[in-house]
Amino acid sequence: MELTNEILGLRPQLLGLAYNMLGVFEDAEDIVQDVFEKWLSVKNVNEPRAYLGRMVVNRSINRLNELKLQRENYKGYWLPEPYITYEPAKVPTLEYGLIFLLDKLNPYERAVFILRESFSEDYNVIAELTGLTAENCRQLLHRAHEKLQRNTKKTMDPSSRTVLTEAFLVALHKQDVVSLSKLLRNDIELYNDGGGKRAAALKPLFGLEKVLKFLGGIAKLPENQDNEFMFRSAFVNGSPAALIFHRSNGELDSMQYVEFENGVITRLHYVRNPDKLKIRK
């Protein structure tokens, strides 16, 4: 079969599906490329979208199982690779905080959840893409929602996220503990991924006292003195976030993403692993 404009036009959706499944963008690109190469050798496909989607789902499930084994040897805490842009993402992705939570699901639960919640596919279509029955897909989606314990229909206001992110960065820069305490929920969670290549907390931190102590300790490190860092607004998976750069050399040091509820920050994500900090156009 040929790679017509119609087929190539499916690439963003296929790429978004693979990335949402894996949380690793380069692996998602490899899967889509492999699927397109396979397409050139097949004949007489009546429904190209379903055929390609099924191949992407199957390859993503296989790759996800491989990645889970690899992550057992990962240095520190593993976070999904953020899809960083300076404009809202063109690739259809789930919210970063939701992709983070999807690690609680098994590969088939994850596939069904993504196809239903991100792409609004009918259960019969999901069944065709996954090789399951429609009823099984319904059960898997219900189980996924129980595991996630999150209202995925709730809209996170981008402007509120921007305001909270900027207020947090200002309070952190000033080491204003009072303001930080008001911005962070008592059961705040902090996740830090350095991949063994940059300093990071090896385990998640839970609770306001521990998180404030950690942030205060980081701020007092020699490399964080003399106004060495500058912040720039960006988008991660289409939602507002902050990038932290070194003033001295312009190097991107980390990505900060906040999750919030009722006007306070509930979860902080810091990705410092340089392999995951690619700004995409």
C-alpha positions as CSV (number, residue, x, y, z in Angstrom):
1,M,0.0,0.0,0.0
2,E,1.1,3.6,-0.6
3,L,1.7,6.3,1.9
4,T,-0.9,8.6,0.6
5,N,-1.7,12.0,2.1
6,E,-4.7,10.4,3.8
7,I,-2.5,7.8,5.5
8,L,0.2,10.4,6.4
9,G,-2.5,12.6,7.8
10,L,-3.1,9.9,10.5
11,R,0.4,10.4,11.8
12,P,-0.4,12.9,14.6
13,Q,-3.1,10.7,16.0
14,L,-1.0,7.5,15.8
15,L,1.9,9.3,17.4
16,G,-0.2,10.7,20.2
17,L,-1.6,7.2,20.8
18,A,1.9,5.7,21.0
19,Y,3.2,8.5,23.2
20,N,0.3,8.3,25.6
21,M,0.9,4.6,25.9
22,L,4.6,4.8,26.6
23,G,5.4,8.2,28.0
24,V,8.6,8.2,25.8
25,F,8.4,10.2,22.6
26,E,11.3,8.8,20.6
27,D,9.9,5.2,21.2
28,A,6.5,6.5,20.0
29,E,8.1,7.9,16.9
30,D,9.9,4.6,16.2
31,I,6.7,2.7,16.5
32,V,4.8,4.9,14.1
33,Q,7.7,4.8,11.6
34,D,7.8,1.0,11.9
35,V,4.0,0.9,11.3
36,F,4.3,3.1,8.2
37,E,7.0,0.9,6.8
38,K,4.9,-2.2,7.4
39,W,2.0,-0.5,5.6
40,L,4.1,-0.4,2.4
41,S,4.1,-4.2,2.3
42,V,0.4,-4.9,3.0
43,K,-2.4,-5.3,0.4
44,N,-6.1,-4.9,0.3
45,V,-6.8,-3.0,3.6
46,N,-10.4,-1.8,3.8
47,E,-10.1,0.3,6.9
48,P,-6.6,1.9,7.0
49,R,-7.2,3.9,10.2
50,A,-8.3,0.8,12.2
51,Y,-5.4,-1.3,10.7
52,L,-2.7,1.2,11.6
53,G,-4.2,1.9,15.0
54,R,-4.3,-1.8,15.8
55,M,-0.6,-2.1,14.9
56,V,0.3,0.9,17.0
57,V,-1.6,-0.4,20.0
58,N,0.0,-3.9,19.7
59,R,3.5,-2.6,19.3
60,S,3.0,-0.1,22.2
61,I,1.8,-2.8,24.5
62,N,4.9,-5.0,23.7
63,R,7.2,-2.0,24.1
64,L,5.5,-1.0,27.4
65,N,6.2,-4.4,28.8
66,E,9.9,-4.1,27.8
67,L,10.2,-0.6,29.3
68,K,8.7,-1.7,32.6
69,L,11.5,-4.3,32.9
70,Q,14.2,-1.6,31.9
71,R,12.8,0.8,34.5
72,E,13.6,-1.6,37.3
73,N,17.2,-0.6,36.9
74,Y,16.5,3.1,36.4
75,K,18.5,5.4,38.7
76,G,16.1,7.2,41.0
77,Y,12.4,7.8,40.3
78,W,11.1,7.5,36.7
79,L,8.8,10.2,35.3
80,P,7.3,10.2,31.8
81,E,9.1,12.3,29.2
82,P,7.3,15.6,28.9
83,Y,6.2,16.9,25.5
84,I,7.7,20.4,25.8
85,T,6.7,23.2,23.4
86,Y,6.5,27.0,23.4
87,E,3.0,26.8,21.8
88,P,0.1,24.4,22.7
89,A,1.0,20.9,21.5
90,K,-0.2,19.9,18.0
91,V,0.2,16.2,18.8
92,P,-2.9,14.8,20.7
93,T,-1.6,14.1,24.2
94,L,-3.1,13.5,27.6
95,E,-2.4,15.9,30.4
96,Y,1.1,15.2,31.8
97,G,-0.2,14.5,35.3
98,L,-2.6,11.9,33.9
99,I,0.2,10.2,31.9
100,F,2.1,10.0,35.1
101,L,-0.8,8.2,36.8
102,L,-1.3,5.8,34.0
103,D,1.7,3.8,35.2
104,K,-0.8,2.3,37.7
105,L,-2.5,0.5,34.9
106,N,-1.6,-2.6,33.1
107,P,-0.9,-2.3,29.3
108,Y,-4.5,-3.3,28.2
109,E,-6.1,-1.0,30.8
110,R,-3.9,1.8,29.6
111,A,-4.8,1.2,26.0
112,V,-8.5,1.1,26.6
113,F,-8.4,4.2,28.8
114,I,-6.4,6.2,26.3
115,L,-8.6,5.2,23.3
116,R,-11.8,6.1,25.3
117,E,-10.7,9.2,27.2
118,S,-8.2,10.8,24.8
119,F,-9.6,9.8,21.4
120,S,-13.3,9.2,22.4
121,E,-13.5,6.0,20.5
122,D,-16.6,3.8,20.6
123,Y,-16.2,0.5,22.5
124,N,-16.6,-1.5,19.3
125,V,-13.7,0.4,17.8
126,I,-11.6,-0.1,20.9
127,A,-12.4,-3.8,20.8
128,E,-11.2,-3.9,17.2
129,L,-8.0,-2.0,18.0
130,T,-7.1,-4.1,21.0
131,G,-8.4,-7.5,20.0
132,L,-10.7,-7.6,23.0
133,T,-14.5,-7.7,23.3
134,A,-16.5,-4.5,23.7
135,E,-17.7,-5.8,27.1
136,N,-14.2,-6.5,28.2
137,C,-13.2,-3.0,27.2
138,R,-16.0,-1.6,29.4
139,Q,-14.8,-3.6,32.3
140,L,-11.2,-2.6,31.8
141,L,-12.1,1.1,31.6
142,H,-14.1,0.8,34.9
143,R,-11.1,-0.9,36.5
144,A,-8.8,1.8,35.2
145,H,-10.9,4.6,36.7
146,E,-11.0,2.8,40.0
147,K,-7.2,2.5,40.0
148,L,-6.7,6.1,39.1
149,Q,-9.3,7.5,41.5
150,R,-9.4,10.7,39.4
151,N,-12.2,12.6,37.7
152,T,-10.8,12.8,34.1
153,K,-13.7,14.9,32.9
154,K,-12.8,17.8,35.2
155,T,-11.2,20.6,33.2
156,M,-8.0,22.1,34.6
157,D,-8.1,25.8,33.9
158,P,-4.8,26.7,32.1
159,S,-4.8,30.3,33.5
160,S,-5.1,29.0,37.1
161,R,-2.2,26.6,36.5
162,T,-0.1,29.5,35.1
163,V,-0.9,31.7,38.1
164,L,-0.1,29.0,40.6
165,T,3.1,28.1,38.8
166,E,4.4,31.7,38.8
167,A,3.4,32.3,42.4
168,F,5.2,29.2,43.5
169,L,8.3,30.1,41.6
170,V,8.4,33.6,43.1
171,A,7.8,32.3,46.6
172,L,10.5,29.7,46.1
173,H,13.0,32.2,44.7
174,K,12.4,34.5,47.8
175,Q,12.3,31.5,50.1
176,D,9.0,32.8,51.4
177,V,8.0,29.9,53.6
178,V,4.7,31.5,54.6
179,S,3.6,31.9,50.9
180,L,4.8,28.5,50.0
181,S,2.8,26.9,52.8
182,K,-0.3,28.6,51.5
183,L,0.3,27.5,47.9
184,L,1.0,23.9,48.8
185,R,-1.5,21.5,50.1
186,N,-0.7,19.7,53.4
187,D,-0.5,16.3,51.6
188,I,1.6,17.7,48.7
189,E,3.6,15.2,46.7
190,L,6.9,15.9,45.0
191,Y,8.4,13.7,42.2
192,N,11.9,14.3,40.9
193,D,13.6,12.6,37.9
194,G,17.3,13.1,37.3
195,G,18.0,9.7,35.7
196,G,21.3,9.4,37.5
197,K,22.6,12.2,35.3
198,R,21.6,15.2,37.5
199,A,21.0,15.5,41.2
200,A,17.4,14.6,42.2
201,A,15.5,13.0,45.1
202,L,15.7,9.3,44.6
203,K,12.2,8.7,46.1
204,P,9.0,10.7,46.1
205,L,8.4,13.1,49.0
206,F,5.1,13.3,50.7
207,G,3.8,16.0,53.1
208,L,4.3,19.8,53.4
209,E,7.1,19.6,56.0
210,K,9.2,17.2,54.0
211,V,8.7,19.0,50.7
212,L,9.5,22.5,52.2
213,K,12.6,21.1,53.8
214,F,13.7,19.6,50.5
215,L,13.0,22.8,48.5
216,G,14.8,24.9,51.2
217,G,17.8,22.6,51.0
218,I,18.0,22.8,47.2
219,A,17.8,26.6,47.3
220,K,20.8,26.8,49.7
221,L,23.1,24.8,47.4
222,P,26.1,26.7,46.0
223,E,24.9,26.3,42.4
224,N,21.6,28.0,43.3
225,Q,23.1,31.2,44.5
226,D,23.9,34.4,42.7
227,N,20.7,34.3,40.7
228,E,22.1,31.5,38.5
229,F,18.7,30.3,37.3
230,M,16.0,31.9,35.1
231,F,12.5,30.7,34.3
232,R,10.6,30.6,31.1
233,S,7.0,29.7,30.5
234,A,6.3,26.8,28.2
235,F,3.7,24.1,27.6
236,V,4.0,20.5,28.7
237,N,1.5,18.2,26.9
238,G,-0.4,21.3,26.0
239,S,-0.7,22.7,29.5
240,P,1.3,25.6,31.1
241,A,4.5,24.7,32.8
242,A,7.9,26.2,33.6
243,L,11.4,25.6,32.2
244,I,14.4,26.4,34.4
245,F,17.6,27.5,32.6
246,H,21.1,28.3,33.7
247,R,21.9,31.9,33.1
248,S,25.6,31.3,32.7
249,N,25.4,28.9,29.7
250,G,21.7,28.9,28.7
251,E,21.4,25.2,29.4
252,L,18.0,23.8,30.2
253,D,18.2,22.4,33.7
254,S,14.8,21.1,34.4
255,M,11.0,21.2,33.7
256,Q,8.6,22.0,36.5
257,Y,4.9,21.0,36.2
258,V,2.3,21.5,38.9
259,E,-1.0,19.8,39.5
260,F,-3.6,21.6,41.6
261,E,-7.0,21.4,43.1
262,N,-9.2,24.1,44.7
263,G,-6.5,26.7,44.2
264,V,-3.6,24.9,45.9
265,I,-0.8,22.8,44.5
266,T,-1.3,19.0,45.1
267,R,1.6,17.6,43.2
268,L,5.0,18.8,41.9
269,H,6.9,17.2,39.0
270,Y,10.5,18.0,38.3
271,V,12.2,16.4,35.3
272,R,16.0,17.0,35.3
273,N,17.1,14.0,33.2
274,P,18.7,15.8,30.2
275,D,17.6,13.0,27.9
276,K,14.0,13.9,28.6
277,L,14.3,17.7,28.1
278,K,13.9,18.2,24.4
279,I,11.9,21.3,23.3
280,R,9.8,20.4,20.3
281,K,8.6,22.7,17.5
